[in-house]
Amino acid sequence: MSDSVKWVIDLQSKEWRSLKKLKGLVLAIDGIKPDIGSDILFIIREVQTGYVLASKMLDYINVEEIKKLIEEVKNENFRILGVVSDNDSCLRRAIEESLPEVPHQLCQFHFLKQLGKKIKKEDGKLKKNSINTSRVKKKS
């Protein structure tokens, strides 16, 4: 394993053995930037168990470094059933290139958050259009 990747679960632990008993892993991959100007902590978490498998600090979102992190998990010979992530283009590209045969889904939280922003924007347009239409009718 790479020195730059931190495995959160001890490879001899009961958690590790329980992961090996699963029929496959569902991975959630995300980057967390605690403070403005700070490095980004990338985490791979197993969704079914909630276990954080691996993490790596990066100074910026880098497709090749994210691919290396994914490869560390692949190298442990887990069957990967699926991946969940946000819609970041670098993250999506790293997943597509590292796990081309694995289904990839956008995180429902991030998806709904973006959808809510679009709905709010469209609602604002409708409201503005409705106000302008009602003003035109009043003048007539």
C-alpha positions in Angstrom: 0.0 0.0 0.0 1.1 3.5 -0.7 2.5 5.6 2.2 0.3 8.5 1.2 -3.0 6.5 1.6 -4.2 6.0 5.1 -6.2 2.9 5.8 -8.6 3.6 8.5 -9.5 0.0 9.3 -6.7 -2.2 10.7 -6.2 -5.0 8.2 -6.4 -7.6 11.0 -9.5 -6.3 12.7 -13.0 -7.8 12.9 -14.3 -4.9 10.8 -11.9 -5.9 8.0 -13.0 -9.5 8.3 -16.6 -8.5 8.1 -15.9 -6.5 4.9 -14.4 -9.6 3.4 -17.6 -11.6 4.2 -19.8 -9.2 2.2 -20.7 -10.2 -1.4 -19.3 -6.9 -2.5 -18.7 -3.3 -1.5 -20.7 -0.2 -2.3 -18.2 2.7 -2.2 -19.0 6.4 -1.5 -16.1 8.6 -2.6 -16.1 12.2 -1.5 -13.7 15.1 -0.9 -14.0 17.3 2.2 -12.4 20.7 2.4 -12.6 21.7 6.1 -11.5 25.3 5.6 -11.0 27.8 2.8 -7.5 27.4 1.5 -6.9 24.1 3.2 -6.1 20.7 1.6 -8.9 18.4 0.5 -9.4 15.2 2.4 -10.6 12.4 0.1 -12.4 9.6 1.7 -13.6 6.2 0.5 -16.4 4.8 2.7 -18.2 1.5 2.4 -21.9 2.4 2.3 -23.4 -0.9 3.7 -21.3 -0.8 6.9 -20.4 2.9 7.2 -16.7 2.0 7.5 -14.2 4.5 6.2 -11.8 2.4 4.3 -9.1 4.8 3.1 -8.3 8.5 3.0 -5.8 10.8 1.4 -5.1 14.5 1.6 -4.7 16.4 -1.7 -3.9 20.1 -2.2 -6.3 20.1 -5.1 -8.7 17.8 -6.9 -6.4 15.6 -9.1 -7.8 12.8 -11.2 -4.6 10.7 -11.1 -4.3 10.9 -7.3 -8.0 10.0 -6.8 -7.4 7.0 -9.2 -4.5 5.9 -7.0 -6.8 6.0 -4.0 -9.4 3.9 -5.7 -6.7 1.5 -6.9 -5.6 0.9 -3.3 -9.1 -0.4 -2.5 -9.2 -2.4 -5.8 -5.8 -4.0 -4.9 -7.4 -5.6 -1.8 -9.5 -7.8 -4.1 -12.9 -6.6 -3.0 -15.7 -7.1 -5.4 -17.0 -3.5 -6.0 -20.8 -3.5 -6.7 -21.3 0.2 -7.1 -20.0 3.7 -6.4 -21.7 6.8 -5.2 -20.2 10.3 -5.5 -21.1 13.9 -6.1 -21.1 15.4 -9.6 -17.6 16.7 -9.5 -16.1 16.2 -13.0 -12.7 15.1 -11.8 -14.1 12.7 -9.4 -16.5 11.3 -12.0 -13.6 10.9 -14.5 -11.4 9.1 -11.9 -14.2 6.7 -11.1 -15.1 6.1 -14.8 -11.4 5.4 -15.6 -10.7 3.3 -12.5 -14.0 1.3 -12.4 -15.4 1.4 -15.9 -17.5 -1.8 -15.3 -18.9 -0.7 -12.0 -22.3 1.2 -11.8 -21.9 4.8 -10.6 -24.7 6.8 -9.1 -24.7 10.4 -8.1 -25.3 11.0 -4.4 -29.0 11.6 -3.7 -28.2 14.4 -1.3 -26.1 16.3 -3.8 -28.6 15.5 -6.6 -31.5 16.8 -4.6 -29.6 19.9 -3.5 -28.8 20.8 -7.1 -32.3 20.0 -8.2 -33.6 22.3 -5.4 -31.4 25.2 -6.7 -32.7 24.7 -10.2 -36.4 24.6 -9.0 -35.8 27.7 -6.9 -34.3 29.5 -9.9 -37.2 28.5 -12.2 -39.7 29.4 -9.5 -38.2 32.8 -9.3 -38.5 33.2 -13.1 -42.2 32.2 -13.0 -42.9 34.5 -10.1 -41.2 37.4 -11.9 -43.0 36.6 -15.2 -46.3 36.3 -13.3 -45.8 39.7 -11.7 -45.0 41.3 -15.0 -48.0 39.6 -16.7 -50.4 40.8 -14.0 -49.0 44.4 -14.3 -49.6 44.4 -18.1 -53.2 43.1 -17.5 -53.9 45.9 -14.9 -52.8 48.6 -17.4 -55.2 47.3 -20.0 
